[in-house]
């Protein structure tokens, strides 16, 4: 009987296996970068579609939708002239077209934003691909997706669109001034730059900031060209400096800015309408918030990377004065290798580096522009800052770690894992928000028992009103009323921006009754209020002597806030009374102080805090 020979196959080391997989992945990406980007595009579309299905349309998106429902471009323009939205018309027109083609559901309305953000991804990948290996370029593109700007890729507003166009303009400019490109390529790139910049300011006026990195880079390029051809530093009126300017670039920038002439009246009207009581008045806090809210948590490892690079440069400069034996004795070896590669070479041309820095300075530039004109600034106005940090971090990481085995794959996988984890958490938040909204709807029958059948449902919170009307059953949506008392809103909440939006479109856009509070009080008896504790309406009614009772119903809807909030706080139910409940009461002390309609309109000044409105009865 022969003995069976047992041959044991060697067990592969886990580290070696990971390296082999990494090598295959890197080889596949480097051999076919286009296919790799297509795979990333598929991941992007899956993420956007999934998150869009979890996220309810909120106030800003519903304003876009109601404008996009208008029959033609002329009607859209007229709505913007009336102040229904302080933005130019391109976003509304794009949503209008998508609604006609694909119907009125969340993802269809968000297609323009999804496409706009994808244009930014493609432009970033193409820019990095020309300067770095494909694996690093793909990793840098994924890095940009880990920032909060990604949340606008499935929001039916202008932000993702002008975000993508800002990167497209930068890519086209870098190609238009690249001497290695053919003349025909440069011409098409210049046309692309004009289109991207002009389209950007036709979606959001703050897209004018996209001109600044290009202008700064172009000025730097002219100065360097003049320095290279002259032995002395050129002055601003130096012929050498003037010859360094490429007239075609500056003419293209001027042409791209011409849409501002068309929108100048819209801009002036928006500033006059929204700036006095804006929720986002310009301040230095908005600058710091723009970095921490848009670049988000990724900001800190990127800043640590910058600090590490500066430290290495300082050490390399110090060690350059020591003996070679001392430098050779540095440990660990990987640290010594990093020191020996310092100072790091610049991975891009100087004028591109300046433009990238200006991208990183977007919040500061936005603060300057908003201080000079507009008086309003919020982090979402400056989201192209994310491109600056993504480009700079990718270039610097490649400089530091390019010699490390499969560093590009590690870089890519790290940011891919970060992206997947982040979006999983964001998806959970949106699902929780949706559940809280429907908890409110489910508690409505219980709340309706406290008022007469068919009584109005008053929703004084603009964040809740349109969303409630859009998603509630028709029998409930038809009873919703949105009351307005501008002085009271300004007094108790200190801003009136959403009320200005809704008031401007009350006749042409919304079938939701948007009426002065006085009109509501004069025409009703008891009614139901859906609002958070401390809402302006509750305080306003109390100030005028109207009884308000909080119902003992726990909605358990504490997660209505978040990135795109549906309410100012946790929404609960109240019962209040209109003037009809006081018919037949003759005693002045028992009758509330009525609201004059004229006092509810936008024109009156805000009420002074601490004024007792009922004191006038004595006189």
C-alpha positions as CSV (number, residue, x, y, z in Angstrom):
1,X,0.0,0.0,0.0
2,X,1.6,3.2,-1.1
3,X,1.7,6.2,1.2
4,X,-0.1,9.3,0.2
5,X,2.1,12.3,0.0
6,X,0.7,15.3,1.7
7,X,1.9,18.4,0.2
8,X,1.2,21.5,2.2
9,X,0.7,24.7,0.3
10,X,2.6,27.6,1.8
11,X,0.4,30.0,3.8
12,X,0.7,33.5,2.4
13,X,1.6,36.3,4.8
14,X,-1.3,38.6,5.3
15,X,0.9,41.7,4.7
16,X,2.3,40.2,1.5
17,X,-1.2,39.4,0.4
18,X,-2.3,43.0,1.0
19,X,0.7,44.2,-0.9
20,X,-0.1,41.9,-3.8
21,X,-3.7,43.1,-3.9
22,X,-2.5,46.7,-3.7
23,X,-0.1,46.2,-6.5
24,X,-2.8,44.8,-8.7
25,X,-5.1,47.6,-7.9
26,X,-2.5,50.2,-8.6
27,X,-1.5,48.6,-11.8
28,X,-5.1,48.4,-13.0
29,X,-5.7,52.1,-12.2
30,X,-2.5,53.2,-13.8
31,X,-3.1,51.2,-17.0
32,X,-6.7,52.4,-17.4
33,X,-7.4,55.6,-15.5
34,X,-10.5,56.3,-17.5
35,X,-12.1,53.0,-16.4
36,X,-11.1,53.7,-12.8
37,X,-12.8,57.1,-12.9
38,X,-15.9,55.4,-14.4
39,X,-16.0,53.1,-11.4
40,X,-15.8,56.1,-9.1
41,X,-18.6,57.7,-11.1
42,X,-20.8,54.6,-10.5
43,X,-20.0,54.8,-6.8
44,X,-20.9,58.5,-6.8
45,X,-24.2,57.9,-8.5
46,X,-25.1,55.1,-6.1
47,X,-24.3,57.3,-3.1
48,X,-26.2,60.4,-4.5
49,X,-29.3,58.3,-5.4
50,X,-29.3,56.6,-2.1
51,X,-28.9,59.7,0.0
52,X,-31.4,61.6,-2.1
53,X,-34.0,58.9,-1.5
54,X,-33.5,59.3,2.3
55,X,-33.6,63.1,2.3
56,X,-36.8,65.1,2.3
57,X,-37.1,68.2,0.2
58,X,-36.6,71.2,2.6
59,X,-37.4,74.9,2.4
60,X,-34.7,76.0,0.0
61,X,-35.3,73.2,-2.4
62,X,-39.1,73.7,-2.3
63,X,-38.6,77.3,-3.2
64,X,-36.6,76.2,-6.2
65,X,-39.3,73.7,-7.1
66,X,-42.1,76.2,-6.9
67,X,-40.2,78.6,-9.2
68,X,-39.4,75.7,-11.5
69,X,-43.1,74.8,-11.8
70,X,-43.7,78.1,-13.6
71,X,-44.7,77.7,-17.3
72,X,-41.7,79.4,-19.0
73,X,-38.4,81.2,-18.5
74,X,-40.2,84.6,-18.6
75,X,-42.3,83.7,-15.7
76,X,-39.3,82.4,-13.8
77,X,-37.5,85.6,-14.4
78,X,-40.5,87.6,-13.2
79,X,-40.6,85.6,-10.0
80,X,-36.9,86.4,-9.3
81,X,-37.6,90.1,-10.0
82,X,-40.2,90.0,-7.3
83,X,-37.7,88.6,-4.9
84,X,-38.9,85.0,-4.6
85,X,-35.3,83.8,-4.5
86,X,-32.1,85.9,-4.3
87,X,-30.3,83.8,-7.0
88,X,-30.0,84.1,-10.8
89,X,-32.2,81.9,-13.0
90,X,-30.1,79.1,-14.4
91,X,-30.6,76.6,-11.6
92,X,-34.4,77.1,-11.7
93,X,-34.4,76.7,-15.5
94,X,-32.4,73.4,-15.2
95,X,-34.7,72.1,-12.6
96,X,-37.7,73.2,-14.7
97,X,-36.3,71.1,-17.6
98,X,-35.5,68.1,-15.5
99,X,-39.0,68.2,-13.9
100,X,-40.6,68.1,-17.4
101,X,-38.3,65.3,-18.6
102,X,-38.2,63.0,-15.5
103,X,-41.2,64.0,-13.4
104,X,-41.5,65.6,-10.0
105,X,-39.6,63.4,-7.6
106,X,-36.6,64.1,-5.4
107,X,-33.9,62.7,-7.5
108,X,-35.1,64.2,-10.7
109,X,-35.2,67.7,-9.1
110,X,-31.6,67.1,-7.9
111,X,-30.1,66.0,-11.2
112,X,-28.7,69.5,-12.0
113,X,-26.9,69.5,-8.7
114,X,-25.6,65.9,-9.1
115,X,-24.3,66.7,-12.6
116,X,-22.7,70.0,-11.5
117,X,-20.8,68.3,-8.7
118,X,-19.7,65.5,-11.0
119,X,-18.3,68.1,-13.4
120,X,-16.2,69.2,-10.5
121,X,-15.0,65.7,-9.8
122,X,-14.1,65.1,-13.5
123,X,-12.3,68.5,-13.7
124,X,-10.3,67.7,-10.5
125,X,-9.4,64.3,-11.7
126,X,-8.2,65.6,-15.1
127,X,-6.1,68.3,-13.4
128,X,-4.4,65.9,-11.0
129,X,-4.0,63.2,-13.6
130,X,-1.8,65.5,-15.7
131,X,0.5,66.1,-12.8
132,X,0.4,62.9,-10.8
133,X,0.1,59.1,-11.3
134,X,-3.5,58.0,-11.9
135,X,-3.8,56.3,-8.5
136,X,-2.9,59.5,-6.7
137,X,-5.2,61.6,-8.9
138,X,-8.1,59.3,-8.1
139,X,-7.2,59.4,-4.4
140,X,-7.2,63.2,-4.5
141,X,-10.6,63.2,-6.2
142,X,-12.0,60.9,-3.5
143,X,-10.5,63.2,-0.9
144,X,-12.6,66.0,-2.2
145,X,-15.7,63.8,-1.7
146,X,-15.0,63.4,2.0
147,X,-15.8,67.1,2.6
148,X,-19.2,68.6,3.4
149,X,-19.4,70.0,-0.2
150,X,-20.6,66.5,-1.1
151,X,-23.8,67.1,0.7
152,X,-24.8,69.7,-1.9
153,X,-24.5,67.1,-4.7
154,X,-28.1,66.0,-3.9
155,X,-29.6,69.3,-3.0
156,X,-31.8,71.1,-5.6
157,X,-30.0,74.4,-5.3
158,X,-27.2,76.3,-7.1
159,X,-24.2,75.3,-4.8
160,X,-23.1,72.1,-6.3
161,X,-23.4,73.6,-9.8
162,X,-21.2,76.6,-9.3
163,X,-18.9,74.3,-7.2
164,X,-18.2,72.1,-10.2
165,X,-18.0,75.1,-12.6
166,X,-15.4,76.7,-10.5
167,X,-13.1,73.7,-10.8
168,X,-13.9,73.5,-14.6
169,X,-12.9,77.1,-15.0
170,X,-9.6,76.5,-13.2
171,X,-8.8,73.4,-15.3
172,X,-9.6,75.2,-18.5
173,X,-7.4,78.2,-17.5
174,X,-4.5,76.0,-16.6
175,X,-4.8,74.3,-20.0
176,X,-5.2,77.7,-21.9
177,X,-1.9,79.0,-20.5
178,X,0.0,75.7,-20.8
179,X,2.8,76.1,-23.4
180,X,2.9,72.3,-24.0
181,X,-0.7,72.3,-25.3
182,X,-1.5,72.9,-28.9
183,X,-2.9,76.2,-30.1
184,X,-6.3,74.7,-30.9
185,X,-6.5,73.0,-27.5
186,X,-5.7,76.3,-25.8
187,X,-8.5,78.0,-27.7
188,X,-11.1,75.5,-26.7
189,X,-9.8,75.6,-23.1
190,X,-10.3,79.4,-23.2
191,X,-13.8,79.0,-24.4
192,X,-14.5,76.5,-21.7
193,X,-13.2,78.9,-19.1
194,X,-15.5,81.7,-20.3
195,X,-18.5,79.3,-20.3
196,X,-17.7,77.9,-16.8
197,X,-17.3,81.4,-15.2
198,X,-20.3,82.9,-17.0
199,X,-22.5,79.9,-16.2
200,X,-21.3,80.0,-12.6
201,X,-22.4,83.6,-11.9
202,X,-25.7,82.7,-13.6
203,X,-26.4,80.1,-10.9
204,X,-25.1,82.0,-7.9
205,X,-23.7,85.5,-7.5
206,X,-20.9,84.3,-5.2
207,X,-19.5,82.3,-8.1
208,X,-17.8,85.6,-8.9
209,X,-15.1,84.4,-6.5
210,X,-14.1,81.9,-9.1
211,X,-12.5,84.7,-11.1
212,X,-10.1,85.5,-8.3
213,X,-7.8,82.4,-8.3
214,X,-7.5,82.7,-12.1
215,X,-6.8,86.4,-11.9
216,X,-4.2,86.0,-9.2
217,X,-2.6,83.1,-11.0
218,X,-2.5,85.0,-14.3
219,X,-1.0,88.1,-12.6
220,X,1.7,85.8,-11.0
221,X,2.5,84.3,-14.3
222,X,2.9,87.7,-15.9
223,X,5.2,88.8,-13.2
224,X,7.4,85.7,-13.4
225,X,7.6,86.0,-17.1
226,X,8.7,89.6,-16.8
227,X,11.3,88.6,-14.1
228,X,12.7,85.9,-16.4
229,X,13.2,88.4,-19.2
230,X,14.5,91.2,-17.1
231,X,17.4,91.5,-14.7
232,X,15.5,93.9,-12.4
233,X,12.2,93.3,-10.7
234,X,9.5,94.9,-12.9
235,X,7.2,97.7,-11.7
236,X,3.5,97.7,-12.4
237,X,4.0,100.0,-15.3
238,X,7.1,98.2,-16.6
239,X,6.9,97.4,-20.3
240,X,8.3,93.9,-19.5
241,X,5.4,93.3,-17.1
242,X,2.9,94.5,-19.6
243,X,4.3,92.2,-22.3
244,X,3.9,89.3,-19.8
245,X,0.2,89.8,-19.7
246,X,-1.8,87.5,-22.1
247,X,-4.5,89.9,-23.3
248,X,-6.7,87.0,-24.4
249,X,-7.0,85.7,-20.8
250,X,-8.1,89.1,-19.5
251,X,-10.5,89.7,-22.3
252,X,-12.0,86.3,-21.7
253,X,-12.4,87.1,-18.0
254,X,-14.1,90.4,-18.9
255,X,-16.5,88.5,-21.3
256,X,-17.3,85.9,-18.7
257,X,-18.3,88.7,-16.2
258,X,-20.8,90.3,-18.6
259,X,-23.8,88.4,-17.2
260,X,-23.5,90.5,-14.0
261,X,-24.7,93.4,-16.1
262,X,-27.9,91.5,-16.8
263,X,-28.3,90.6,-13.2
264,X,-27.4,94.0,-11.6
265,X,-31.0,94.9,-10.8
266,X,-31.7,91.4,-9.3
267,X,-28.6,91.8,-7.2
268,X,-29.6,95.3,-6.0
269,X,-33.1,94.1,-5.2
270,X,-31.9,91.1,-3.3
271,X,-29.5,93.1,-1.1
272,X,-32.2,95.6,-0.3
273,X,-34.7,92.9,0.5
274,X,-32.7,90.4,2.4
275,X,-29.6,92.1,3.9
276,X,-31.3,94.3,6.6
277,X,-32.5,91.2,8.6
278,X,-30.5,88.4,7.0
279,X,-29.7,85.3,9.0
280,X,-26.2,85.2,7.5
281,X,-24.9,88.7,8.1
282,X,-21.2,88.9,7.2
283,X,-18.8,88.3,10.1
284,X,-15.4,86.9,10.8
285,X,-17.1,83.9,12.5
286,X,-18.5,83.0,9.0
287,X,-14.9,82.7,7.8
288,X,-13.8,80.2,10.4
289,X,-17.2,78.3,10.1
290,X,-16.6,78.0,6.4
291,X,-13.4,76.0,7.0
292,X,-14.8,73.8,9.8
293,X,-18.2,73.2,8.2
294,X,-17.2,72.8,4.6
295,X,-13.7,71.2,4.7
296,X,-15.1,69.6,7.9
297,X,-13.1,67.1,10.0
298,X,-10.8,66.4,7.1
299,X,-9.3,69.9,7.7
300,X,-7.4,68.7,10.8
301,X,-5.4,65.8,9.2
302,X,-4.7,68.1,6.2
303,X,-3.4,70.9,8.5
304,X,-1.3,68.3,10.4
305,X,0.1,67.2,7.0
306,X,1.0,70.8,6.2
307,X,2.6,71.2,9.7
308,X,4.6,68.0,9.2
309,X,5.9,69.2,5.9
310,X,7.0,72.5,7.4
311,X,8.7,70.7,10.2
312,X,10.6,68.5,7.8
313,X,11.7,71.5,5.8
314,X,13.0,73.2,8.9
315,X,14.9,70.1,10.0
316,X,16.3,69.6,6.6
317,X,17.6,73.2,6.6
318,X,19.1,72.7,10.0
319,X,20.7,69.4,9.2
320,X,22.2,70.8,6.0
321,X,24.7,72.5,8.2
322,X,25.8,69.3,10.0
323,X,28.3,66.7,8.9
324,X,27.3,63.9,6.4
325,X,27.9,61.2,9.1
326,X,25.4,62.9,11.4
327,X,22.8,63.0,8.6
328,X,23.4,59.4,7.7
329,X,22.8,58.3,11.3
330,X,19.3,59.6,11.4
331,X,16.7,57.0,12.5
332,X,14.2,55.7,11.6
333,X,15.3,55.3,8.0
334,X,12.0,56.4,6.5
335,X,12.3,59.7,8.4
336,X,15.8,60.1,7.2
337,X,14.6,59.5,3.6
338,X,12.0,62.2,4.0
339,X,14.6,64.6,5.3
340,X,16.9,63.9,2.4
341,X,14.2,64.8,-0.1
342,X,13.8,68.2,1.5
343,X,13.3,70.9,0.4
344,X,10.4,69.5,-1.6
345,X,10.1,70.5,-5.2
346,X,7.0,72.4,-6.3
347,X,4.7,69.9,-8.1
348,X,2.9,72.6,-10.1
349,X,3.9,75.8,-11.8
350,X,4.1,78.8,-9.6
351,X,1.0,80.5,-11.1
352,X,-1.0,77.4,-10.5
353,X,0.2,77.2,-6.9
354,X,-1.0,80.8,-6.3
355,X,-4.4,79.9,-7.8
356,X,-4.6,76.9,-5.5
357,X,-3.8,79.0,-2.5
358,X,-6.6,81.4,-3.5
359,X,-9.0,78.5,-3.6
360,X,-7.9,77.7,-0.1
361,X,-8.5,81.3,0.9
362,X,-12.0,81.3,-0.6
363,X,-13.7,82.1,2.8
364,X,-11.5,85.1,3.3
365,X,-12.1,86.3,-0.2
366,X,-15.8,85.8,0.3
367,X,-15.7,87.8,3.5
368,X,-14.0,90.7,1.7
369,X,-16.4,90.7,-1.2
370,X,-19.5,90.4,1.1
371,X,-18.2,93.2,3.2
372,X,-17.8,95.4,0.2
373,X,-21.1,94.5,-1.4
374,X,-24.0,92.4,-0.2
375,X,-23.5,92.1,3.6
376,X,-24.4,88.4,3.6
377,X,-22.1,85.3,3.8
378,X,-22.5,81.7,4.7
379,X,-20.2,78.7,4.4
380,X,-22.1,77.2,1.4
381,X,-21.3,80.3,-0.6
382,X,-17.6,79.4,-0.6
383,X,-17.6,75.6,-1.0
384,X,-14.9,75.6,-3.7
385,X,-12.5,76.0,-0.8
386,X,-12.7,72.2,-0.7
387,X,-10.9,72.0,-4.1
388,X,-8.0,74.0,-2.8
389,X,-7.4,71.7,0.2
390,X,-8.0,68.6,-1.8
391,X,-5.4,69.6,-4.5
392,X,-2.8,70.9,-2.0
393,X,-3.1,67.8,0.3
394,X,-2.8,65.4,-2.6
395,X,0.2,67.1,-4.1
396,X,2.0,67.4,-0.8
397,X,1.2,63.7,0.1
398,X,2.7,62.6,-3.2
399,X,5.8,64.7,-2.6
400,X,6.3,63.2,0.9
401,X,5.4,59.6,0.3
402,X,5.8,58.8,-3.4
403,X,8.8,56.5,-2.6
404,X,6.8,54.4,-0.1
405,X,5.6,51.1,-1.5
406,X,2.0,51.5,-2.8
407,X,1.5,54.8,-1.0
408,X,-0.9,55.9,-3.7
409,X,-3.2,52.9,-3.0
410,X,-3.0,53.5,0.7
411,X,-3.9,57.2,0.1
412,X,-6.8,56.2,-2.2
413,X,-8.2,53.5,0.2
414,X,-7.9,55.7,3.2
415,X,-10.0,58.4,1.8
416,X,-12.4,56.0,0.2
417,X,-13.1,54.4,3.6
418,X,-13.5,57.8,5.1
419,X,-16.1,58.7,2.4
420,X,-18.1,55.5,2.9
421,X,-18.1,55.9,6.7
422,X,-19.1,59.6,6.5
423,X,-22.0,59.1,4.0
424,X,-23.3,56.1,6.0
425,X,-23.6,58.4,9.1
426,X,-25.2,61.2,7.0
427,X,-27.7,58.7,5.5
428,X,-28.6,57.6,9.0
429,X,-29.2,61.2,10.0
430,X,-31.5,61.8,7.0
431,X,-33.4,58.6,7.7
432,X,-33.9,59.7,11.4
433,X,-35.0,63.2,10.3
434,X,-37.6,61.6,7.9
435,X,-38.9,59.4,10.7
436,X,-39.3,62.4,13.0
437,X,-41.3,64.3,10.3
438,X,-43.7,61.4,9.9
439,X,-44.1,61.1,13.7
440,X,-45.5,64.6,13.6
441,X,-48.0,63.6,10.9
442,X,-49.0,60.5,12.9
443,X,-49.7,62.6,16.0
444,X,-51.9,65.1,14.1
445,X,-55.2,63.1,14.6
446,X,-54.6,63.2,18.3
447,X,-53.9,66.9,18.2
448,X,-57.0,67.6,16.1
449,X,-59.3,66.4,18.9
450,X,-58.5,69.6,20.7
451,X,-60.0,71.9,18.1
452,X,-63.2,72.0,16.0
453,X,-63.3,69.7,13.0
454,X,-61.7,71.3,10.0
455,X,-59.9,74.0,12.0
456,X,-56.9,75.6,10.4
457,X,-53.4,74.1,11.0
458,X,-51.1,77.1,11.4
459,X,-47.4,76.4,10.7
460,X,-45.5,79.6,11.5
461,X,-42.0,78.1,11.0
462,X,-40.9,78.6,7.4
463,X,-38.6,75.6,7.6
464,X,-41.6,73.3,8.3
465,X,-44.5,75.0,6.3
466,X,-43.6,74.1,2.7
467,X,-42.3,70.6,3.6
468,X,-45.4,69.9,5.6
469,X,-47.6,71.0,2.8
470,X,-45.6,69.0,0.2
471,X,-45.6,65.7,2.1
472,X,-48.8,65.8,4.2
473,X,-52.0,64.1,2.9
474,X,-54.2,66.5,0.9
475,X,-56.9,66.7,3.6
476,X,-54.2,68.1,6.0
477,X,-52.2,70.1,3.4
478,X,-55.3,72.0,2.3
479,X,-55.8,73.4,5.9
480,X,-52.3,74.7,6.4
481,X,-51.8,78.4,6.8
482,X,-48.5,80.3,7.1
483,X,-49.0,83.6,9.0
484,X,-46.6,86.5,8.9
485,X,-45.9,89.3,11.3
486,X,-42.6,90.8,10.1
487,X,-41.8,93.0,13.1
488,X,-42.5,90.1,15.5
489,X,-40.3,87.7,13.5
490,X,-37.5,90.2,13.5
491,X,-37.9,90.9,17.2
492,X,-38.1,87.3,18.4
493,X,-36.0,85.4,15.9
494,X,-33.8,88.3,14.6
495,X,-34.0,87.4,10.9
496,X,-36.7,87.3,8.3
497,X,-35.0,85.8,5.2
498,X,-37.3,82.8,4.6
499,X,-40.4,84.9,5.3
500,X,-39.2,87.4,2.7
501,X,-38.9,84.5,0.2
502,X,-42.4,83.2,0.9
503,X,-44.0,86.6,1.1
504,X,-42.6,87.6,-2.3
505,X,-44.0,84.5,-4.0
506,X,-47.4,84.4,-2.1
507,X,-49.4,85.3,-5.2
508,X,-47.6,83.7,-8.1
509,X,-45.9,80.6,-6.6
510,X,-47.6,79.0,-3.7
511,X,-51.0,77.6,-3.1
512,X,-50.2,77.7,0.6
513,X,-52.1,80.7,2.2
514,X,-49.4,83.1,3.2
515,X,-51.2,85.9,5.0
516,X,-50.7,88.6,7.7
517,X,-51.2,87.4,11.2
518,X,-54.0,90.0,11.6
519,X,-56.0,88.4,8.7
520,X,-55.7,85.0,10.4
521,X,-56.8,86.3,13.8
522,X,-59.8,88.2,12.3
523,X,-61.1,85.3,10.3
524,X,-60.8,82.3,12.7
525,X,-61.9,80.9,16.1
526,X,-59.8,78.1,17.6
527,X,-57.0,76.7,15.5
528,X,-54.0,74.3,15.8
529,X,-50.4,75.5,15.8
530,X,-47.5,73.3,14.9
531,X,-44.3,75.0,16.1
532,X,-41.4,74.7,18.4
533,X,-41.4,76.1,21.9
534,X,-40.4,79.8,21.8
535,X,-41.6,80.3,18.2
536,X,-42.2,83.9,17.4
537,X,-46.0,83.4,16.9
538,X,-46.4,82.0,20.4
539,X,-44.7,85.0,21.9
540,X,-46.5,87.4,19.6
541,X,-49.9,86.1,20.6
542,X,-49.0,86.1,24.2
543,X,-47.8,89.7,23.9
544,X,-51.3,90.7,22.5
545,X,-53.2,88.8,25.2
546,X,-54.4,85.8,23.1
547,X,-54.6,82.5,25.0
548,X,-52.2,79.8,23.8
549,X,-52.3,76.2,25.3
550,X,-49.6,73.6,24.7
551,X,-51.0,70.2,24.1
552,X,-49.6,67.3,26.2
553,X,-48.4,65.4,23.1
554,X,-44.8,64.2,22.9
555,X,-44.0,64.1,19.2
556,X,-40.6,62.6,19.9
557,X,-39.4,64.6,16.8
558,X,-36.1,65.9,18.2
559,X,-34.1,65.1,15.0
560,X,-35.8,67.6,12.7
561,X,-32.7,69.8,12.6
562,X,-29.4,69.0,11.0
563,X,-27.6,70.1,7.8
564,X,-30.9,70.9,6.1
565,X,-33.3,71.5,9.0
566,X,-37.0,71.0,8.8
567,X,-37.8,73.0,12.0
568,X,-36.3,75.6,14.4
569,X,-36.3,73.1,17.3
570,X,-38.6,70.2,18.2
571,X,-42.1,70.8,16.7
572,X,-45.0,70.4,19.1
573,X,-48.7,71.2,19.1
574,X,-50.6,74.2,20.5
575,X,-54.2,75.5,20.5
576,X,-54.8,79.2,20.0
577,X,-57.8,81.4,19.5
578,X,-58.7,84.0,16.9
579,X,-61.0,87.0,17.3
580,X,-64.2,85.0,16.6
581,X,-63.8,83.3,20.0
582,X,-64.2,86.7,21.7
583,X,-67.4,87.9,19.9
584,X,-70.0,89.1,22.4
585,X,-67.4,89.9,25.1
586,X,-67.8,93.5,26.1
587,X,-65.1,93.9,28.7
588,X,-61.9,95.4,27.2
589,X,-59.8,93.6,29.8
590,X,-61.0,90.2,28.5
591,X,-60.5,90.9,24.8
592,X,-57.0,90.6,23.3
593,X,-55.3,93.5,21.6
594,X,-56.1,93.0,17.9
595,X,-53.4,93.0,15.2
596,X,-53.7,95.7,12.5
597,X,-52.8,94.3,9.1
598,X,-50.5,97.2,8.3
599,X,-48.4,96.3,11.3
600,X,-47.6,92.8,10.0
601,X,-46.2,93.9,6.7
602,X,-42.4,94.0,5.8
603,X,-42.2,97.8,5.9
604,X,-42.7,98.5,9.7
605,X,-39.6,98.6,11.8
606,X,-39.0,95.8,14.3
607,X,-40.7,96.0,17.7
608,X,-38.6,97.1,20.6
609,X,-37.9,94.4,23.2
610,X,-39.8,94.8,26.4
611,X,-42.7,97.0,25.1
612,X,-46.1,96.2,26.7
613,X,-48.5,96.4,23.8
614,X,-51.6,96.2,26.0
615,X,-50.5,99.3,28.0
616,X,-52.2,101.4,25.3
617,X,-55.6,100.3,26.4
618,X,-55.4,102.5,29.5
619,X,-55.1,105.6,27.3
